[in-house]
Amino acid sequence: MEEINIRTARIEELPILLEFEQGIIKAERPFDETFVAEDFNYYDLAKMIDNEETEVVVAEINGQLAGAGHVRILPAKPYNQFDRYAFLGFMYVVPEQRGKGINRLIIKKLVEWARQKGLPEVRLQVYDANKSAVAAYEKVGFKKHLVEMRLTTDELL
């Protein structure tokens, strides 16, 4: 069995991480008709790698990057019972390595980071129509919390 190593990302891995980000965008594009047609980025990964308020991790198998994820500290709403929480994003596993529990290991590492920072809660966002991603997050213990809905102003009421 291959050993999967989850560790902090390094700035020299940025080109591969940017490829991972485009993989995420490609996978999510069918779920969001509001995306621009041009290439874009979700994150400033270089800044996130060099920031104490975020942790970017990678999964490595036999010296090759197989996945990634990040956690960042966000301020809570004034009505929450906590001041700050952890927000996960940039969750990606290369297609040929899926099904090996890599996503679970990445999440475990990110949740451990959040716990060490004293953060009481971890949240993430996922497209409701992305059933496989929703199932993967539920499998590791996430529960649906809030559904964001949208309506364009062109639509008749």
VEXVOPA-258733 format. One line per field, with one value per atom (N, C-alpha, C): residue number from 1; atom name; x, y, z. Coordinates in pm, 1 decimal. Atoms other than C-alpha are relative to their C-alpha. Layout:
% VEXVOPA-258733
nr c(NUM/...)
atom c(CA/...)
x c(X/...)
y c(Y/...)
z c(Z/...)
This chain:
% VEXVOPA-258733
nr c(1/1/1/2/2/2/3/3/3/4/4/4/5/5/5/6/6/6/7/7/7/8/8/8/9/9/9/10/10/10/11/11/11/12/12/12/13/13/13/14/14/14/15/15/15/16/16/16/17/17/17/18/18/18/19/19/19/20/20/20/21/21/21/22/22/22/23/23/23/24/24/24/25/25/25/26/26/26/27/27/27/28/28/28/29/29/29/30/30/30/31/31/31/32/32/32/33/33/33/34/34/34/35/35/35/36/36/36/37/37/37/38/38/38/39/39/39/40/40/40/41/41/41/42/42/42/43/43/43/44/44/44/45/45/45/46/46/46/47/47/47/48/48/48/49/49/49/50/50/50/51/51/51/52/52/52/53/53/53/54/54/54/55/55/55/56/56/56/57/57/57/58/58/58/59/59/59/60/60/60/61/61/61/62/62/62/63/63/63/64/64/64/65/65/65/66/66/66/67/67/67/68/68/68/69/69/69/70/70/70/71/71/71/72/72/72/73/73/73/74/74/74/75/75/75/76/76/76/77/77/77/78/78/78/79/79/79/80/80/80/81/81/81/82/82/82/83/83/83/84/84/84/85/85/85/86/86/86/87/87/87/88/88/88/89/89/89/90/90/90/91/91/91/92/92/92/93/93/93/94/94/94/95/95/95/96/96/96/97/97/97/98/98/98/99/99/99/100/100/100/101/101/101/102/102/102/103/103/103/104/104/104/105/105/105/106/106/106/107/107/107/108/108/108/109/109/109/110/110/110/111/111/111/112/112/112/113/113/113/114/114/114/115/115/115/116/116/116/117/117/117/118/118/118/119/119/119/120/120/120/121/121/121/122/122/122/123/123/123/124/124/124/125/125/125/126/126/126/127/127/127/128/128/128/129/129/129/130/130/130/131/131/131/132/132/132/133/133/133/134/134/134/135/135/135/136/136/136/137/137/137/138/138/138/139/139/139/140/140/140/141/141/141/142/142/142/143/143/143/144/144/144/145/145/145/146/146/146/147/147/147/148/148/148/149/149/149/150/150/150/151/151/151/152/152/152/153/153/153/154/154/154/155/155/155/156/156/156/157/157/157)
atom c(N/CA/C/N/CA/C/N/CA/C/N/CA/C/N/CA/C/N/CA/C/N/CA/C/N/CA/C/N/CA/C/N/CA/C/N/CA/C/N/CA/C/N/CA/C/N/CA/C/N/CA/C/N/CA/C/N/CA/C/N/CA/C/N/CA/C/N/CA/C/N/CA/C/N/CA/C/N/CA/C/N/CA/C/N/CA/C/N/CA/C/N/CA/C/N/CA/C/N/CA/C/N/CA/C/N/CA/C/N/CA/C/N/CA/C/N/CA/C/N/CA/C/N/CA/C/N/CA/C/N/CA/C/N/CA/C/N/CA/C/N/CA/C/N/CA/C/N/CA/C/N/CA/C/N/CA/C/N/CA/C/N/CA/C/N/CA/C/N/CA/C/N/CA/C/N/CA/C/N/CA/C/N/CA/C/N/CA/C/N/CA/C/N/CA/C/N/CA/C/N/CA/C/N/CA/C/N/CA/C/N/CA/C/N/CA/C/N/CA/C/N/CA/C/N/CA/C/N/CA/C/N/CA/C/N/CA/C/N/CA/C/N/CA/C/N/CA/C/N/CA/C/N/CA/C/N/CA/C/N/CA/C/N/CA/C/N/CA/C/N/CA/C/N/CA/C/N/CA/C/N/CA/C/N/CA/C/N/CA/C/N/CA/C/N/CA/C/N/CA/C/N/CA/C/N/CA/C/N/CA/C/N/CA/C/N/CA/C/N/CA/C/N/CA/C/N/CA/C/N/CA/C/N/CA/C/N/CA/C/N/CA/C/N/CA/C/N/CA/C/N/CA/C/N/CA/C/N/CA/C/N/CA/C/N/CA/C/N/CA/C/N/CA/C/N/CA/C/N/CA/C/N/CA/C/N/CA/C/N/CA/C/N/CA/C/N/CA/C/N/CA/C/N/CA/C/N/CA/C/N/CA/C/N/CA/C/N/CA/C/N/CA/C/N/CA/C/N/CA/C/N/CA/C/N/CA/C/N/CA/C/N/CA/C/N/CA/C/N/CA/C/N/CA/C/N/CA/C/N/CA/C/N/CA/C/N/CA/C/N/CA/C/N/CA/C/N/CA/C/N/CA/C/N/CA/C/N/CA/C/N/CA/C/N/CA/C/N/CA/C/N/CA/C/N/CA/C/N/CA/C/N/CA/C/N/CA/C/N/CA/C/N/CA/C/N/CA/C/N/CA/C/N/CA/C/N/CA/C/N/CA/C/N/CA/C/N/CA/C)
x c(83.9/0.0/87.6/-75.8/123.2/-17.1/7.8/208.2/-41.5/50.1/17.4/49.8/-55.2/198.7/-74.7/67.9/-1.9/91.0/-94.6/219.4/-33.9/16.8/233.1/56.7/-44.7/261.5/119.3/-116.2/578.4/-20.6/19.5/593.1/49.4/-50.2/795.4/-97.0/101.4/494.7/-115.8/107.1/281.2/-46.8/50.6/270.7/-94.1/87.2/121.1/-128.9/118.8/-115.6/-94.6/83.6/-238.8/-70.9/65.0/-309.2/-115.2/105.9/-507.7/-119.2/107.6/-706.0/-83.0/73.7/-796.4/-81.1/77.2/-905.5/-128.0/118.8/-1144.8/-99.3/87.3/-1280.4/-66.8/55.6/-1327.1/-111.6/100.2/-1517.5/-123.8/112.2/-1735.9/-72.7/60.5/-1805.6/-141.0/136.0/-2107.4/-106.3/94.3/-2266.1/-28.2/15.6/-2238.9/0.3/12.8/-2369.0/45.7/-43.5/-2244.5/150.8/-144.2/-1876.6/26.0/-42.9/-1703.2/57.1/-50.3/-1596.2/152.8/-145.6/-1232.3/55.2/-68.1/-979.9/-0.4/-6.1/-981.1/55.4/-48.4/-850.7/-94.6/76.5/-1039.9/85.2/-84.0/-744.0/128.5/-136.7/-418.0/85.4/-67.9/-232.6/137.1/-132.3/110.3/-13.5/23.1/-22.4/-46.9/52.2/-203.7/109.3/-109.4/109.6/84.6/-84.6/290.7/-84.4/90.3/20.1/-31.0/26.7/-23.7/-147.1/144.6/-403.5/-55.1/41.2/-413.2/101.2/-88.0/-269.5/-38.6/19.4/-230.5/77.7/-66.5/-154.2/-10.0/0.6/-71.9/5.8/-14.9/-102.9/106.4/-111.8/210.0/5.7/-15.6/243.3/121.1/-121.8/584.8/63.5/-63.6/715.4/-84.0/87.6/422.7/-118.2/116.0/151.9/-127.3/121.9/-182.5/-126.0/117.0/-411.1/40.3/-27.2/-442.3/-128.5/111.7/-665.0/53.8/-44.6/-653.8/-105.7/88.2/-803.6/40.9/-29.9/-831.2/-91.5/76.8/-953.5/-88.4/94.6/-1264.7/-71.5/76.9/-1452.6/-142.1/137.5/-1784.5/-96.6/105.4/-2111.3/-20.5/19.5/-2197.8/-96.3/98.7/-2479.4/47.7/-53.6/-2256.2/52.5/-50.0/-2143.3/152.5/-145.6/-1780.9/41.9/-49.7/-1565.5/58.1/-67.5/-1376.6/-28.6/15.6/-1405.8/95.1/-85.8/-1213.3/-84.9/69.4/-1316.5/90.2/-77.2/-1199.1/-28.6/14.4/-1143.0/115.0/-108.7/-918.5/14.4/-3.1/-1013.5/8.3/-21.1/-872.9/85.0/-80.1/-746.6/7.9/-16.3/-603.3/-86.3/95.0/-846.2/53.0/-52.9/-616.9/28.2/-24.9/-570.6/-128.0/125.4/-936.4/-41.9/46.8/-1099.4/96.6/-102.0/-793.4/-5.9/12.3/-911.1/86.0/-87.6/-686.1/-75.6/79.6/-962.1/-21.2/19.7/-1032.1/127.4/-126.9/-663.1/30.5/-20.8/-640.5/-90.5/93.9/-951.1/44.4/-46.4/-817.6/114.3/-114.9/-492.2/-46.4/48.7/-679.9/-81.7/77.8/-918.0/93.3/-99.3/-619.9/62.2/-55.5/-468.8/-99.3/103.0/-799.3/-12.5/9.6/-815.7/118.0/-118.2/-459.8/-10.3/20.6/-564.2/-114.9/108.7/-851.0/-132.3/122.8/-1121.7/-102.2/98.0/-1444.3/-78.0/85.4/-1600.3/72.3/-54.6/-1508.1/-117.4/105.0/-1721.3/62.7/-41.3/-1700.3/-122.6/110.0/-1910.8/14.6/1.5/-2011.3/-129.4/120.0/-2253.6/-94.6/100.4/-2574.1/-16.5/15.4/-2593.9/121.2/-121.0/-2242.7/-15.0/38.5/-2378.8/119.1/-115.0/-2045.9/82.2/-74.2/-1874.4/-78.4/82.6/-2165.9/13.0/-10.8/-2151.6/136.7/-135.6/-1773.8/14.8/-8.9/-1805.6/-88.0/85.9/-2095.9/66.1/-68.2/-1889.8/102.4/-97.8/-1627.8/-61.6/66.8/-1889.1/-63.4/64.5/-1998.2/-150.0/146.2/-2368.4/-44.7/54.8/-2572.3/-49.6/31.5/-2628.0/-89.8/70.3/-2755.7/7.2/1.1/-2856.3/-10.0/6.0/-2778.8/-78.3/81.8/-3034.1/18.6/-18.3/-3028.7/-115.0/100.9/-3264.6/56.7/-45.3/-3166.8/-113.6/101.7/-3350.7/-76.2/71.5/-3451.9/-118.6/103.3/-3670.4/-128.6/130.6/-4037.6/-41.8/48.9/-4192.1/-146.5)
y c(-119.2/0.0/124.4/-124.0/346.6/82.7/-88.9/579.8/138.6/-133.9/908.0/92.8/-97.3/1199.0/131.4/-129.4/1509.6/99.8/-98.1/1813.9/139.3/-139.3/2190.6/20.6/-30.9/2315.5/94.8/-87.8/2489.9/91.3/-100.2/2800.2/-50.4/50.5/2617.5/-98.9/89.8/2387.4/78.1/-85.8/2683.0/-35.9/34.8/2584.9/-121.5/117.8/2244.7/35.2/-39.9/2399.5/82.7/-77.5/2642.2/-92.0/100.2/2341.6/-66.4/58.5/2184.5/95.4/-97.9/2507.0/1.1/3.2/2497.5/-128.7/124.2/2134.9/16.1/-27.7/2251.3/83.7/-89.0/2529.1/-76.8/80.9/2287.7/-91.5/89.8/2046.4/76.6/-77.1/2323.7/82.7/-83.1/2512.5/-47.0/43.1/2292.1/32.0/-27.1/2377.1/148.7/-143.9/2755.9/75.9/-71.2/2937.8/144.8/-138.9/3268.7/17.6/-12.2/3188.7/75.2/-65.7/3411.0/-104.9/95.8/3238.8/-10.1/-2.8/3341.3/-80.3/63.5/3169.1/95.5/-80.4/3289.9/-86.0/69.3/3198.3/28.5/-18.9/3145.7/64.7/-30.3/3201.3/70.3/-48.7/3388.3/-99.6/110.3/3067.1/38.3/-41.6/3229.0/74.1/-75.7/3467.0/-92.9/92.0/3185.0/-90.1/85.8/2970.9/73.7/-81.3/3256.7/85.4/-74.8/3353.9/-83.1/72.3/3257.6/-26.5/18.9/3280.4/-107.2/106.9/3006.9/-113.5/116.0/2660.9/-68.0/71.8/2506.4/-129.8/129.3/2135.4/-73.4/86.4/1882.7/-144.7/144.1/1508.1/-43.6/44.0/1343.8/-152.2/144.4/988.7/-24.1/30.6/860.1/125.3/-123.1/1216.8/83.6/-72.9/1330.8/58.7/-60.5/1573.2/-64.2/70.9/1396.7/74.6/-74.1/1650.4/117.8/-119.3/1967.6/48.2/-65.2/2172.0/114.6/-107.4/2482.7/27.5/-47.6/2620.0/142.6/-137.9/2985.5/42.7/-51.2/3173.8/113.8/-104.7/3381.8/53.1/-54.5/3615.7/-55.5/48.5/3480.7/117.6/-101.4/3669.6/43.9/-48.9/3883.5/-86.0/82.5/3643.2/-143.1/132.9/3331.0/-7.6/23.2/3180.7/4.0/-3.5/3212.0/120.2/-118.8/3494.9/-31.4/39.5/3306.9/-147.6/140.4/2979.6/-34.3/47.0/2769.9/-24.4/19.1/2768.8/-80.3/85.2/2489.8/36.6/-21.5/2533.6/-65.5/51.1/2434.3/-151.9/144.2/2070.1/-67.6/62.0/1868.2/-125.1/122.2/1518.2/-31.7/31.3/1425.3/-121.9/107.1/1196.1/-142.3/137.1/891.5/-46.1/35.3/901.0/3.2/-7.5/937.9/-139.4/125.9/671.1/-64.2/53.8/622.8/63.2/-64.3/835.1/123.7/-117.0/1129.5/121.8/-114.8/1386.8/-4.4/16.2/1249.6/36.7/-31.5/1273.9/149.6/-144.2/1631.5/72.8/-65.0/1731.9/-20.5/28.1/1562.7/93.6/-88.0/1762.6/145.3/-138.0/2089.9/22.9/-12.0/2027.0/0.9/-2.6/1951.3/138.8/-135.9/2288.0/95.7/-87.0/2460.8/-20.6/30.2/2286.1/63.0/-59.1/2398.8/152.0/-145.3/2755.9/39.9/-28.1/2726.3/30.7/-27.3/2743.8/-110.5/100.0/2571.1/-67.2/50.3/2509.0/7.9/4.0/2418.3/0.5/-8.0/2513.2/-6.5/-3.1/2479.9/25.7/-18.2/2552.3/-102.7/98.2/2299.1/21.1/-12.8/2317.0/-114.0/99.5/2136.9/-105.2/93.0/1979.0/-91.6/83.2/1833.8/-114.5/106.1/1517.3/-81.1/78.8/1331.8/76.3/-79.7/1618.6/10.0/-6.2/1656.9/-130.9/131.5/1282.9/-19.2/13.8/1295.3/78.6/-81.0/1574.8/-56.4/61.9/1406.7/-126.0/123.4/1087.2/27.0/-33.6/1266.8/77.4/-58.7/1422.5/136.4/-128.9/1751.8/-19.3/1.1/1831.6/124.1/-115.4/2054.8/100.4/-104.0/2386.9/108.2/-111.7/2655.5/-17.3/7.0/2657.9/141.5/-130.0/2968.6/-18.0/8.9/3028.8/126.5/-115.9/3262.0/12.8/-34.2/3429.2/117.0/-114.0/3650.3/100.3/-103.4/3978.8/-11.8/22.4/3860.0/-94.5/101.1/3586.4/63.1/-50.9/3655.0/-61.9/51.1/3620.1/-38.1)
z c(0.0/0.0/0.0/9.5/-86.4/126.2/-115.3/198.6/-46.4/30.4/189.6/108.9/-93.9/352.9/-16.3/1.4/443.6/69.8/-55.5/499.5/-50.3/40.6/471.0/-140.2/136.5/113.5/4.1/14.2/-0.8/-121.3/105.1/-218.6/-136.1/128.7/-485.2/-66.2/56.7/-535.3/-62.3/49.3/-645.5/-141.7/133.7/-1017.6/1.0/-7.8/-931.6/73.8/-74.7/-677.9/-87.4/91.7/-943.1/-100.1/85.7/-1169.0/76.0/-82.1/-883.7/6.9/-9.2/-847.8/-128.5/126.8/-1217.4/-12.6/-3.8/-1167.3/79.2/-81.1/-896.6/-80.8/77.9/-1118.0/-113.7/109.3/-1408.4/52.1/-58.0/-1181.6/45.7/-54.1/-1036.2/-106.0/104.8/-1360.4/-39.4/36.8/-1450.4/105.4/-107.5/-1114.3/19.7/-22.7/-1146.2/-131.6/126.8/-1450.9/7.9/-14.6/-1308.6/-20.5/23.9/-1371.0/-130.8/123.0/-1624.8/-95.0/98.8/-1947.3/4.1/-1.1/-1903.4/118.5/-113.0/-1679.9/118.5/-121.3/-1320.1/112.5/-119.5/-976.4/115.3/-123.3/-653.3/108.8/-116.2/-423.1/-39.4/13.0/-379.2/78.5/-69.4/-295.7/52.9/-48.0/-268.3/133.0/-123.4/-4.3/112.3/-100.6/174.0/57.5/-46.9/195.3/103.9/-88.1/370.1/94.5/-86.0/620.2/124.3/-124.6/985.2/23.4/-15.9/952.9/-94.4/91.0/687.0/5.6/14.6/637.9/-129.8/125.4/293.8/13.2/-10.0/295.0/-132.6/117.4/27.1/44.7/-16.5/2.6/-99.1/83.0/-130.2/1.3/14.6/-261.8/-89.1/76.6/-375.5/-61.6/45.5/-405.4/-94.7/91.2/-622.2/77.1/-64.3/-513.0/-54.5/37.6/-512.1/40.9/-44.8/-347.3/85.4/-80.4/-147.0/66.3/-66.1/79.2/82.7/-88.0/292.0/105.5/-105.2/608.8/30.0/-35.9/698.4/113.3/-112.0/998.9/-49.3/38.3/940.4/124.1/-113.3/1174.6/-3.3/-10.3/1296.7/-6.4/-3.1/1273.0/144.8/-137.3/1575.8/82.8/-70.5/1663.2/26.8/-28.7/1672.1/142.2/-135.4/2002.2/6.4/8.0/1889.6/-83.5/70.3/1754.9/-137.5/124.1/1482.6/-25.9/35.2/1296.5/-114.3/107.9/1047.4/-124.1/126.9/681.5/-92.7/91.2/450.5/-144.3/143.3/79.8/-73.5/84.5/-208.6/13.5/-18.6/-156.6/-136.9/131.1/-447.3/14.6/12.3/-516.9/-148.7/142.6/-857.4/-32.7/33.0/-1041.5/18.9/-8.6/-1052.4/143.2/-140.2/-672.3/84.9/-75.6/-573.5/47.6/-55.8/-360.5/97.8/-91.3/-137.2/138.9/-130.1/156.3/16.5/-6.2/69.3/51.1/-43.9/114.6/151.4/-144.2/464.1/76.4/-66.5/557.9/-3.7/11.8/428.8/99.2/-92.7/624.2/143.7/-136.6/937.6/38.3/-25.8/912.2/18.0/-7.8/855.2/126.7/-123.6/1145.0/121.2/-108.9/1370.9/11.5/-0.5/1270.3/65.6/-55.8/1352.7/151.1/-143.1/1691.0/74.2/-63.5/1772.4/7.9/-0.5/1689.0/92.9/-92.9/1938.8/-67.6/74.1/1673.5/28.6/-42.9/1781.5/-112.6/107.3/1441.4/-133.2/135.2/1085.1/-97.2/101.9/786.2/-138.4/140.2/409.9/-84.2/94.1/104.8/-110.8/108.3/-159.0/-78.5/81.3/-449.0/33.9/-36.4/-350.0/-109.0/111.5/-695.8/-17.7/7.7/-653.5/101.5/-92.7/-493.7/50.3/-45.6/-483.5/103.4/-98.2/-300.2/130.7/-121.1/-58.7/76.7/-64.9/13.8/64.5/-55.4/66.6/130.0/-121.8/322.3/111.0/-101.2/498.9/56.3/-43.1/515.7/110.5/-104.5/728.5/115.5/-115.0/955.5/-17.9/21.6/800.7/-12.4/9.5/824.4/-76.9/71.4/596.1/101.9/-96.6/765.0/-58.6/59.9/529.8/-151.5/145.6/165.0/-53.7/66.1/-39.5/-128.6/119.8/-311.6/-82.2/85.4/-608.5/-98.8/98.7/-851.6/-79.7/79.1/-1142.1/-10.7/10.4/-1186.7/-130.5/125.9/-1536.9/18.6/-19.2/-1395.7/50.0/-40.4/-1363.1/131.4/-127.0/-1023.3/-12.3)
